[in-house]
Amino acid sequence: MTIGVSCTPESELSRRVRIAITPLPGPEAIAGSTRLKAGTATKLVLNMLTTGAFIRRGYVWGKSDGQRAAEEFETAGPRDAEL
């Protein structure tokens, strides 16, 4: 399965992938800047996708990253770990 993220609707990428995610960030606040809002929108989409994947795989416990907490516990030892 292929997923594509593009801020341009009807783009070549959107036509070639199975799932197309196309956020519409709107016009730029700074004239002449072409990628500020698009880059931020793409980053937010990727953060949501990876967070969802981590939750689904069981790497998140409560509000912390379980994989990272487990690694810190193993490295620091039980007395020095901050969980």
Rosetta blueprint (number, residue, H / E / L):
1 M L
2 T L
3 I E
4 G E
5 V E
6 S L
7 C L
8 T L
9 P L
10 E L
11 S L
12 E H
13 L H
14 S H
15 R H
16 R H
17 V L
18 R L
19 I E
20 A E
21 I E
22 T L
23 P L
24 L L
25 P L
26 G L
27 P L
28 E L
29 A L
30 I L
31 A L
32 G L
33 S L
34 T L
35 R L
36 L H
37 K H
38 A H
39 G H
40 T H
41 A H
42 T H
43 K H
44 L H
45 V H
46 L H
47 N H
48 M H
49 L H
50 T H
51 T H
52 G H
53 A H
54 F H
55 I H
56 R H
57 R H
58 G L
59 Y L
60 V E
61 W E
62 G L
63 K L
64 S E
65 D E
66 G H
67 Q H
68 R H
69 A H
70 A H
71 E H
72 E H
73 F H
74 E H
75 T H
76 A H
77 G L
78 P L
79 R L
80 D L
81 A L
82 E L
83 L L
